[in-house]
Amino acid sequence: MIRRFAVFLLLLALGSIFVNLLMGYVPDSELNLTARYYAEHTAQDIGAANIVTAIVITYRGLDTLGEVTVLFLTATIIGMVLSQGQKHRALQRQLPPSGELLTTGSRLLVPLILLLGAYVFLNGHLTPGGGFQGGAIIASAALLLLLTDPLRRFSHRLISVVESVSGLVFVASGVLGILYAGGFLDSRILSTGTFGALFSAGVIPVIYSFVGLKVGAEFTSMLTNLAETEQS
């Protein structure tokens, strides 16, 4: 009873905080100085039609590097924790085979899902989307394969190689920006090209592609470790 009352008080306090924030919220009538600079100069400076992408990869690229690092550490910790419970276990039960509809459907959908994921991060500088979204879509293909065949095994070594190489390319692109452009993760180490074209925005499409592969590998690693633990 005391615990429920404490939870109720906590929810009431949080609710009052959010109500006060909502009642006191006044939308900006115009862009602030930083946002105005992004809106007015992104196309000219970076060559990216998607302003959000230019901000994520270039203007605040260090934050993005930190985010993918946190995701990598999360996937690593999950793998380490779950592996401790698998060392002395054996498969205790045989799972029933998946239905023919799910099996056939996955064979059709998995290539399309992978293609969609690649499309999303390759066009992240032109349309809504990018590396994180495309990586999550790619990982959903692995999830579908695990749903179809829960005993399926993915190569942890291959996942690790993809993740490591993608992270290395990300950091290397940032360092090249220091050497050949205006600073860390400056996308202009490659030509900005024609505005709105696929091959434009400098090195942003390359970075976003490897971010997508990195995120997809990390999510797949977590799904694989969770599936293997569930079967043990």
Summary of the structure (lengths in Angstrom):
residues: 232
radius of gyration: 22.2
end to end distance: 37.5
largest distance: 65.7
contacts: 702
relative contact order: 0.16
helix: 71%
strand: 0%
